[in-house]
Amino acid sequence: MVNAGNNESGDAVMISGDLTTPASVQRDAGGQRFFDEQPNITLRQIVHGQWDESISQEQMHTLLQRYPDVRYVWTANDHMAFGAIKAAKQAGKTPGEDIFFATVNTPEKVLALREKGNISALGGGGISLQPALH
């Protein structure tokens, strides 16, 4: 994700899933570790979007009011990324240019957003880009 922003310094926020599921706890730890290792990026806040697009959209609106210069957004799944991107666009931000998004999961919609540059970093696995044989 940092390379997408040319190693520019800036603030980051994380939109995690929830407080208790192993997937959320482990993804949080990985995201926090990444930001802790970036001397030029300050992780400002972690919120929990409950794996939901509309909740994360509302949270991103609040985060952008609180941290208007945020450059980096990490989400624990694609649906929360969709909500956060909507909020950023509504706030006049251009994903992939002045705000960079990273997410986990690789459905077709998020792959298309990655291709367009709206998602700057993507983590996922278990996908096949070849058509299924029937």
C-alpha positions in Angstrom: 0.0 0.0 0.0 2.8 2.4 0.8 4.3 2.1 -2.7 1.0 3.2 -4.2 1.5 6.5 -2.4 5.2 6.7 -3.4 6.2 6.3 0.3 4.5 9.6 1.1 4.0 10.3 4.8 0.5 10.6 6.1 -2.2 9.4 8.4 -3.9 6.1 8.3 -7.1 4.6 9.6 -8.3 1.0 9.9 -11.8 -0.3 9.5 -11.9 -3.8 11.1 -14.6 -6.4 11.2 -15.4 -6.9 14.9 -13.8 -7.2 18.3 -13.9 -11.0 18.8 -13.8 -13.3 15.7 -10.4 -14.8 15.0 -10.4 -13.5 11.4 -11.0 -10.0 12.6 -8.4 -10.2 15.5 -5.8 -11.6 13.2 -6.4 -9.2 10.4 -6.2 -6.3 12.9 -2.9 -7.6 14.2 -1.5 -7.8 10.7 -2.7 -4.3 9.7 -1.4 -2.7 12.9 2.0 -4.5 12.5 2.2 -3.1 8.9 1.5 0.5 10.0 3.8 0.1 13.1 6.7 -0.7 10.6 6.1 2.4 8.5 8.0 5.3 10.1 6.3 7.8 7.8 2.7 6.8 8.4 0.7 7.4 11.6 -2.1 5.1 12.4 -4.7 7.4 13.9 -7.6 5.1 14.8 -9.2 1.6 14.4 -12.9 1.3 14.2 -15.1 -1.8 13.8 -17.4 -1.9 10.8 -19.0 -5.2 11.7 -18.2 -6.5 8.2 -20.9 -4.2 6.8 -20.7 -1.8 3.8 -23.2 0.8 5.2 -21.7 0.9 8.7 -18.2 1.4 7.3 -19.5 4.1 5.0 -20.9 6.0 8.0 -17.6 5.4 9.9 -15.5 6.6 7.1 -17.6 9.9 7.0 -16.8 10.4 10.6 -13.1 9.4 10.2 -12.7 11.9 7.4 -14.2 14.7 9.5 -11.9 13.7 12.4 -8.8 13.2 10.1 -9.4 15.2 6.9 -5.9 14.6 5.6 -6.0 10.8 6.0 -4.0 9.2 3.1 -4.3 5.5 3.9 -7.3 3.3 4.7 -7.1 -0.4 5.5 -10.3 -2.4 5.7 -10.7 -6.0 6.9 -13.0 -7.0 4.0 -14.1 -5.9 0.6 -17.6 -4.8 1.6 -16.2 -2.4 4.2 -13.8 -1.1 1.5 -16.8 -0.4 -0.8 -18.5 1.7 1.9 -15.3 3.5 2.8 -14.6 4.3 -0.9 -18.2 5.7 -1.3 -17.7 8.0 1.7 -14.3 9.2 0.4 -15.7 10.0 -3.0 -18.6 11.8 -1.3 -16.0 13.9 0.6 -14.3 14.8 -2.7 -11.4 12.4 -2.4 -10.1 10.5 -5.4 -9.2 6.9 -4.5 -5.8 5.9 -5.8 -4.7 9.5 -6.0 -5.1 11.4 -2.8 -6.3 8.5 -0.6 -5.2 4.9 -0.9 -7.3 1.8 0.1 -6.2 -1.7 1.0 -8.5 -4.5 1.7 -8.8 -8.3 2.1 -10.9 -10.6 -0.2 -10.9 -11.0 -3.9 -14.3 -11.1 -5.4 -14.9 -9.8 -9.0 -16.0 -6.4 -7.9 -12.9 -5.7 -5.8 -10.7 -7.0 -8.5 -12.3 -4.5 -10.9 -11.7 -1.7 -8.4 -8.1 -2.8 -8.1 -7.8 -2.7 -11.9 -9.2 0.8 -12.0 -6.8 2.0 -9.2 -9.5 2.6 -6.6 -8.1 -0.1 -4.4 -4.3 0.3 -4.1 -3.5 -3.0 -2.3 -5.4 -6.2 -2.1 -4.8 -9.3 0.0 -6.6 -12.5 -0.6 -6.3 -16.0 -1.8 -8.1 -19.0 -3.1 -9.2 -17.5 -6.4 -8.8 -18.8 -9.9 -8.7 -16.5 -12.8 -9.5 -19.4 -15.1 -13.1 -20.3 -15.9 -14.5 -23.2 -13.9 -14.9 -26.5 -15.7 -18.3 -28.0 -15.7 
